[in-house]
């Protein structure tokens, strides 16, 4: 949520650098596309590693797919940031994050004492 607050401080006028660059890539920008793909892969792998660790400790259910969860996080945040920037409104971003978290929580294993 800190990122949303930062976006609000700029009046929802800024987007994610990944999305900004990605929107400008043409079919001839293979090197840029490759670099951006690598950056997104690093982010996805870090998220997936987090989910894998949570699954290994029993905090996420066995049916949680770490790679798909990571892809969902990236796609949701990227899309939400774009919509927020277009509308100059944090509400769609906050709603998307709330829904993403609600979806991810279905994989959380309740702590038993």
Buried (B, 14 or more C-beta within 10 A) or exposed (E): EEEBEEBBEEEBEBBBEBBEBBEEBEEEEEEBBEEBEEBBEEBBBEBBEBBBEBBEEEBBEEEBEBEEBBBBBBEBBBBBBBBBBEEEBBEBBBEBBEEBEEEBEEBEBEEEE
